[in-house]
Amino acid sequence: KVATKATVKPFKHKGKELKKAVNNIVDLLGAVLDELKDDIITVCLLICAIDGKITLKEKNYIKQLIR
């Protein structure tokens, strides 16, 4: 768990840029492969849950990815 937090921490300050990039990737790959889109959403969910809880903001973001 600690190694994962350390891995994610450098990207925390780039949140909005990363969200846009992830949205673009999900849209692009989701159009081609539904299974890959599900995997991307799962990884995002795992990253959001790294601290043991998922905030309302994170839930809304994940819901957006699912659409």
C-alpha positions as CSV (number, residue, x, y, z in Angstrom):
1,K,0.0,0.0,0.0
2,V,2.8,2.4,0.8
3,A,4.6,1.8,-2.5
4,T,1.4,2.5,-4.4
5,K,0.8,5.8,-2.5
6,A,4.4,6.8,-3.3
7,T,3.8,5.9,-7.0
8,V,0.7,8.1,-7.2
9,K,1.8,11.0,-5.1
10,P,4.0,12.8,-7.9
11,F,0.9,13.0,-10.1
12,K,-1.5,14.5,-7.5
13,H,-0.7,18.1,-8.4
14,K,-1.6,17.4,-12.1
15,G,-5.1,16.2,-11.2
16,K,-7.1,18.1,-13.8
17,E,-4.7,17.5,-16.6
18,L,-4.6,13.8,-15.8
19,K,-8.4,13.6,-15.6
20,K,-8.6,15.1,-19.1
21,A,-6.0,12.7,-20.4
22,V,-7.8,9.7,-18.8
23,N,-11.1,10.8,-20.3
24,N,-9.6,11.0,-23.7
25,I,-8.0,7.6,-23.4
26,V,-11.2,6.0,-22.1
27,D,-13.2,7.5,-25.0
28,L,-10.7,6.5,-27.6
29,L,-10.1,2.9,-26.3
30,G,-13.7,2.5,-25.2
31,A,-14.8,3.1,-28.7
32,V,-12.6,0.2,-29.8
33,L,-12.6,-2.2,-26.9
34,D,-15.3,-2.3,-24.2
35,E,-13.3,-4.7,-22.1
36,L,-10.3,-2.4,-22.1
37,K,-12.5,0.5,-21.1
38,D,-13.7,-1.6,-18.1
39,D,-10.1,-2.3,-17.1
40,I,-9.2,1.4,-17.3
41,I,-12.2,2.3,-15.1
42,T,-11.2,-0.4,-12.6
43,V,-7.6,1.0,-12.4
44,C,-9.0,4.5,-11.8
45,L,-11.3,3.0,-9.1
46,L,-8.3,1.4,-7.4
47,I,-6.3,4.6,-7.5
48,C,-9.2,6.5,-6.0
49,A,-9.5,3.9,-3.2
50,I,-5.9,4.0,-2.3
51,D,-6.5,5.9,0.9
52,G,-9.2,3.4,2.0
53,K,-12.2,5.6,1.0
54,I,-13.7,7.0,-2.1
55,T,-14.9,10.6,-1.9
56,L,-18.0,11.9,-3.5
57,K,-15.9,13.8,-6.0
58,E,-14.1,10.6,-6.9
59,K,-17.4,8.7,-7.2
60,N,-18.7,11.3,-9.6
61,Y,-15.5,11.1,-11.7
62,I,-15.8,7.4,-12.0
63,K,-19.4,7.6,-12.9
64,Q,-18.4,10.1,-15.6
65,L,-15.9,7.6,-17.0
66,I,-18.6,4.9,-17.1
67,R,-20.9,6.9,-19.3
